[in-house]
């Protein structure tokens, strides 16, 4: 399997995804023609390999920015770097031009923090912290403000969400801590006037997951592998996540050539991950509600979200918490699933590091429902360290993916070396678990049904206590 899943074939899939983005307004986001074309390519490739494919549809809220600007009108005419908050309402056409003001307490979380402040009809400048962005927007609206600009309380751009749609919000954007301090300094010296313009298209759209599974193998002990097919709307989405989709697709093509598998392998190409893990969550919730036995039949789930970052690490989800304490409950069997990857890397002398078992990708709904999980990750917007350079090469002091969620996430924005390493690892895990999951759930697979659901502890020799 490792020899069969070649870098050349995986690269061809990446190039196809780039060509699809080029022909569809530069992106492959959920609900767009680029996603539909990506899906058709995946389906045609799987069908040519002998799979039956299924589309699992669901709806989501599509949001596209049509006009967006934040400018300082006076005392200095200039553009201000910013990011509109998700679920922010629009401004009137032409935007809101108003004086800048601040709440009485910088965080602006409720009416008490606006007591005595003159903010009616003005744009309020609020600090991040203490409460949610949604609460800040609601409090600004209740105080009579026309809009809110929230500045970060740490370094970096503030890319936030109001949490959910609400008629009570005012138009809201995030800016850097440094920009916030600059505006506060100017405001202390005299009036500051801003213009904030935001016009968006928001509508309900339909998208889908693509599912396929091997023809052979027991269907009551299923191994599931997934990657999200949609990209961010900002660009072609090659590193994030054509890399995971391409490696998964070629693994499926080659696994179909294996004559006999003990366990079925199910492949999922998730939709709308970038909008909040929507596709994977829909899949799992549907099983919970309508077919819980099928969910119980999933022996383990493997997730591949960004496996070829240009300034890569070779990361494995840290289920055993040997480096990072998990902020979520780690399901039984996840440590053994992690070991499928780490033991393989150790066997070939490939360095690897732990990445936090955080649930911040499509494995989240699986682990929330007790399904053993693991996966690979080569890094996104974290900064590469000198120690990581010593292990993997690359450049310290910049992001693992310097073009994460930008228009530059194109065919030049991935590492062939990382793709080669991780494609082999995915192929290894797929064929290994297709034949035997006993280390994960105690099931000795021989192609027959009626598997035990729990691993039986080994019996201690007579006269000895069990460990």
LINRA-V303543 format. One record per run of one state. SS is the DSSP state (H for helix, E for strand, L for the rest). FROM is the first residue (numbers start at 1). TO is the last residue. If there is no record, write none. Layout:
# LINRA-V303543
[[SS | FROM | TO] [SS | FROM | TO]]
This chain:
# LINRA-V303543
[[L | 1 | 6] [H | 7 | 22] [L | 23 | 32] [H | 33 | 48] [L | 49 | 52] [E | 53 | 74] [L | 75 | 77] [E | 78 | 79] [L | 80 | 82] [E | 83 | 84] [L | 85 | 85] [E | 86 | 86] [L | 87 | 95] [E | 96 | 102] [L | 103 | 110] [H | 111 | 114] [L | 115 | 122] [E | 123 | 127] [L | 128 | 132] [H | 133 | 142] [L | 143 | 146] [E | 147 | 151] [L | 152 | 160] [E | 161 | 161] [L | 162 | 170] [E | 171 | 175] [L | 176 | 176] [H | 177 | 189] [L | 190 | 192] [E | 193 | 213] [L | 214 | 217] [E | 218 | 228] [L | 229 | 237] [H | 238 | 255] [L | 256 | 262] [E | 263 | 270] [L | 271 | 272] [H | 273 | 275] [L | 276 | 277] [H | 278 | 290] [L | 291 | 291] [H | 292 | 296] [L | 297 | 297] [E | 298 | 304] [L | 305 | 314] [E | 315 | 317] [L | 318 | 333] [H | 334 | 348] [L | 349 | 352] [E | 353 | 355] [L | 356 | 363] [H | 364 | 368] [L | 369 | 372] [E | 373 | 377] [L | 378 | 382] [E | 383 | 383] [L | 384 | 385] [H | 386 | 392] [L | 393 | 398] [E | 399 | 399] [L | 400 | 415] [H | 416 | 435] [L | 436 | 437] [H | 438 | 441] [L | 442 | 467]]
